[in-house]
Amino acid sequence: MLGIASTSQAAAADDACAPEAYAMALRYQQQSAEVDALQRQSYALATARLQQKIAAHPEADNLAIMTDLDETVIDNSALLVRDMQACHDFTGWDTWKVWEREGHPRLIPGARKFLNYADSQGVTIFYVSDRYEENKASTLATLRSLHLPQVSDAQVRLLGPSKGERRAAIERDHDLVLQLGDSLADFSSDFHHADLKDQHRLVAEDDARFGDDWIMFPNASYGSWSDADLEAWAAPLKTR
C-alpha cells in the first residue's frame, strides 16, 4: 500500500508502477465511510422517489425501474485493487471477464433493501449492465447468490444493444419511473460519447431529473473523466 512519501519517492514509485496512481481513488471508493454514506443516501432517496411514483400511479400495473449493476448494485473494487497491487492497469479491462466468471463482488449498501421494496410493490426490476453477454450465466448466478429479487434471463439485460436500445425496449411495455446508475450514460444516450464539456452542459440541462427519476451513485474508480486535465491555482506555492 502507498504511504506518505517524499516527492522523489513518489516519482520513483510512479515510474516503477503507474497504476499505483489509482490508490487514493480506490481507497475512497472502497474504504471511506463517506462513500458508504453516499450510497445509503442514494438508496434512501431512490426509495422515497419510488414511493412517490407509485402513489402517483395508483392504478398502474406496469411500473418499472432500470438499474445499472457495477458500482450501483454491486461493488467490484476488490478486482481493481488486486490489479493495482499487481501493477496491472485495470482500465484496459482485460481482467474483467475473469472477474465476471470467478469474482465475488459485494453488495452496495442499501441495494437489497431498496430492490426488495420495489419487488414488494409489484414494480418490475430491470438490471441493465454492460457486463458481457457471454458471461450471463455467471452474472445471473452472482446476483442470485446475493439474494436479489427478480433475477431472470429476461430482466437482466447485458452488453449487445446499446443501453438506449435496451431502455427503449423496456419502455415499450412498461412505464419506466426510475433509473439508477454511476455513469451518466446509464441515464440517457445523449451522454454516450459526449465529451466532458458537453456532459457538463447536459447535466445542467437535465438538472431537474437528478434526484427525481435519475439517481446517481458515486464512483471514483473509473469513468470518462479519467484522463481529464486538472485545473490548478496559478499562484506560486507558499507554505506560510
Secondary structure, DSSP 8 states (H G I E B T S, - for coil): ------HHHHHHHHHH-GGGGGHHHHHHHHH-HHHHHHHHHHHHHHHHHHHHHHHH-TT-S-EEEEE--BTTTEE-HHHHHHHHHTT--GGG-SSHHHHHHH---EE-TTHHHHHHHHHHTT-EEEEE--S-GGGHHHHHHHHHHTT-TT--TTTEE-SSS-HHHHHHHHHHHSEEEEEEESSGGGT-GGGTT--HHHHHHHHHHTGGGBTTTEEE----S--TTTT-------S-----
